[in-house]
Amino acid sequence: MTARRPGASDPRSPRGTREAGRTGLFSEILALIAQVPRGKVVSYGQVARMAGRPGAARMVGWALHAVPRGDSVPWQRVLNSGGGISPRAGVAEVALQRRLLETEGIRFDTRGRVDLARFGWDGRPEPKRRSPRRS
């Protein structure tokens, strides 16, 4: 049995049954988030628009909430539309998300927000960096 994050819905519950029907969309959402490069962030609404579901930012949050702990999806790179970390049940997770983003070079202002114009990802693949030539 796959371990779920604490508070993740139980697939046997009525809500879990509804969410299980969305697994194709959840997979698409998570695949989009997996493409966000290190040092860049996206908003919940931006991911929803990229998935063809404008106005479904909460669905992005639900998809992230269903990700098992230890999964490789870079959940920390998803912020709210103001560039802030959305509060969760635990203060420790908010601090963890900030710490993870800071280790990627993302900076927060004095209000705890990220400049989306500077650190936001536009959805295009990052160019490959060439190794310096040796003479």
C-alpha positions as CSV (number, residue, x, y, z in Angstrom):
1,M,0.0,0.0,0.0
2,T,1.3,3.5,-0.9
3,A,1.8,5.8,2.0
4,R,-0.1,9.0,1.8
5,R,0.7,12.4,3.3
6,P,-0.9,13.0,6.7
7,G,-4.4,14.3,5.9
8,A,-4.4,13.0,2.3
9,S,-7.8,11.7,1.5
10,D,-8.6,8.0,1.8
11,P,-9.6,6.6,-1.6
12,R,-12.4,4.6,0.2
13,S,-14.0,7.8,1.4
14,P,-16.7,9.6,-0.6
15,R,-14.3,12.5,-1.3
16,G,-11.6,10.0,-2.2
17,T,-13.9,8.3,-4.7
18,R,-14.4,11.7,-6.4
19,E,-10.7,12.4,-6.5
20,A,-9.9,8.9,-7.8
21,G,-12.0,9.8,-10.9
22,R,-9.6,12.8,-11.4
23,T,-6.4,10.8,-11.3
24,G,-5.8,11.4,-15.0
25,L,-6.0,15.2,-14.4
26,F,-4.0,14.9,-11.2
27,S,-1.3,13.1,-13.1
28,E,-1.2,15.8,-15.8
29,I,-1.0,18.5,-13.1
30,L,1.9,16.7,-11.3
31,A,3.7,16.1,-14.7
32,L,3.5,19.9,-15.3
33,I,4.8,20.7,-11.9
34,A,7.6,18.2,-12.4
35,Q,8.8,20.4,-15.3
36,V,9.3,23.5,-13.2
37,P,13.0,24.1,-13.2
38,R,15.1,24.5,-10.1
39,G,15.2,28.2,-9.1
40,K,11.8,28.9,-10.6
41,V,8.2,28.9,-9.3
42,V,4.7,28.8,-10.6
43,S,1.3,29.7,-9.1
44,Y,-1.5,27.3,-8.5
45,G,-3.6,29.2,-11.1
46,Q,-0.8,29.1,-13.6
47,V,-0.6,25.3,-13.4
48,A,-4.4,25.1,-13.7
49,R,-4.3,27.2,-16.9
50,M,-1.4,25.1,-18.3
51,A,-3.5,22.0,-17.7
52,G,-6.4,23.5,-19.6
53,R,-8.4,24.2,-16.5
54,P,-8.4,28.0,-15.9
55,G,-10.0,28.8,-12.6
56,A,-9.2,25.4,-11.1
57,A,-6.3,26.5,-8.9
58,R,-7.8,24.6,-5.9
59,M,-7.7,21.4,-8.0
60,V,-3.9,21.9,-8.3
61,G,-3.7,22.1,-4.5
62,W,-5.8,18.9,-4.2
63,A,-3.4,17.1,-6.6
64,L,-0.4,18.3,-4.6
65,H,-2.1,17.2,-1.3
66,A,-2.5,13.7,-2.7
67,V,1.2,13.3,-3.5
68,P,2.8,10.8,-1.1
69,R,5.6,12.0,1.1
70,G,8.9,11.3,-0.5
71,D,7.7,11.6,-4.1
72,S,9.9,13.5,-6.4
73,V,7.3,16.1,-7.5
74,P,8.8,19.6,-6.6
75,W,5.8,20.7,-4.7
76,Q,7.7,23.5,-3.1
77,R,7.8,25.4,-6.4
78,V,4.1,26.1,-6.4
79,L,3.0,29.3,-4.7
80,N,-0.1,31.4,-4.5
81,S,-0.9,34.1,-7.0
82,G,0.7,36.8,-4.8
83,G,4.0,34.9,-4.7
84,G,3.5,33.7,-1.1
85,I,3.5,30.3,0.5
86,S,-0.1,29.1,1.1
87,P,-0.6,28.2,4.7
88,R,-1.2,24.6,5.6
89,A,-2.1,22.7,8.7
90,G,1.4,22.8,10.0
91,V,3.7,25.8,10.4
92,A,6.7,23.4,9.9
93,E,5.7,22.7,6.3
94,V,5.6,26.4,5.5
95,A,9.1,26.8,7.0
96,L,10.3,23.7,5.1
97,Q,8.9,25.1,1.8
98,R,10.6,28.4,2.3
99,R,13.9,26.7,3.2
100,L,13.8,24.4,0.1
101,L,13.1,27.4,-2.2
102,E,15.9,29.5,-0.6
103,T,18.4,26.6,-1.2
104,E,17.4,26.8,-4.9
105,G,18.3,30.5,-4.9
106,I,14.8,31.9,-4.7
107,R,14.6,35.1,-2.5
108,F,11.7,36.3,-0.4
109,D,10.9,39.9,0.3
110,T,10.2,41.3,3.7
111,R,6.5,40.3,3.4
112,G,7.5,36.7,2.7
113,R,6.7,36.9,-1.0
114,V,8.6,35.8,-4.1
115,D,8.9,38.2,-7.0
116,L,7.1,36.2,-9.7
117,A,8.4,38.5,-12.5
118,R,11.9,37.5,-11.5
119,F,11.5,33.9,-10.3
120,G,8.3,32.8,-12.1
121,W,8.5,30.1,-14.8
122,D,6.8,30.8,-18.1
123,G,6.2,27.2,-19.0
124,R,8.9,27.0,-21.6
125,P,11.7,24.5,-21.3
126,E,14.9,25.9,-19.9
127,P,17.8,26.0,-22.4
128,K,20.5,23.4,-22.0
129,R,23.7,24.8,-20.5
130,R,26.8,24.0,-22.5
131,S,29.9,22.9,-20.7
132,P,32.8,25.3,-21.2
133,R,35.2,24.1,-23.8
134,R,38.7,23.0,-22.8
135,S,41.5,24.2,-24.9
